[in-house]
Every structure is written in C-alpha cells, then in structure tokens.
Amino acid sequence: GIDTSLSSCVELTELRLAHNDIKCLPEELKHNSKLRNLDLGNNVITKWSEVKVLKLLTNLRNLNLQGNPVAAKEKVTRKIKNALPKLQVFNAKPLDKDTKNEKGHMVDDAHDFSLDNEGQSEDDRLEAA
C-alpha cells in the first residue's frame, strides 16, 4: 500500500501516483502536509470521502485528478477547491483567484459555471453575516 511508506516521508513536496488504480487516499497522507504537487491522474477515485484527507494538505498548489470519475463531479471539485485555499493548478488548469473579487461578481468567467455558483454562495454568506 502507499500508506505506511509515505508517513515517514514528511518532507515530501511532490507525489506522482497517476495510473495506479487508486480508489481511496489513505488517512496517513495527512502526515505529508508539505505536499505541494499531487498527481492522482487516471485512477479510480469516485467520491469526496475517498479524497477528503486532501483538506489536510493545505499547502497543495497543484492537484491533478483528471481521468478519475470524481473529476467529472462538479460538487466534489468545488469542495476540493474550497478546501485548498492555496491551490493554483487543478486538473491541469490554472485557477484564477482573481475571478472572485470583493463585490462577489464574476470577471470574464461566464463560461465557467462552477465559478458562477461559487460566487452566488459567497454572496449568500456575506448577506447572512
């Protein structure tokens, strides 16, 4: 398994696990909190619960889940983006942090519906506050 060997590599900043038939990320991955680049492309991850340890990897800058069933699930990809504030590249696409500006309206990103939805929920939160 990838779990036990990894927990001793706490200084790891990059991990490439593409094409490994991975279904679920081990809880032990949380010890690798310095990870900045994680490639999980072309595995068999299908749901949030199987990658939720990612939210403990707060230093992730680059995460690839392309080729996993989970990558097609809008809700899950939004959860992942929200859980990882420092993420800069997700599924090989740069995340443009500037699309959400203070006023909560979108900038030149009408084609990206996930941003629209996020923007809305952000507005709702602000008004509730």
Stockholm file with secondary structure:
# STOCKHOLM 1.0

chainA/1-129         GIDTSLSSCVELTELRLAHNDIKCLPEELKHNSKLRNLDLGNNVITKWSEVKVLKLLTNLRNLNLQGNPVAAKEKVTRKIKNALPKLQVFNAKPLDKDTKNEKGHMVDDAHDFSLDNEGQSEDDRLEAA
#=GR chainA/1-129 SS CCHHHHHTCTTCCEEECCSSCCCSCCGGGGGCTTCCEEECTTSCCCSGGGTGGGGGCTTCCEEECTTSGGGGCHHHHHHHHHHCTTCCEETTEECCGGGBCTTCCBSSCTTCHHHHHHHHHHHHHHHHC
#=GC SS_cons         CCHHHHHTCTTCCEEECCSSCCCSCCGGGGGCTTCCEEECTTSCCCSGGGTGGGGGCTTCCEEECTTSGGGGCHHHHHHHHHHCTTCCEETTEECCGGGBCTTCCBSSCTTCHHHHHHHHHHHHHHHHC
//
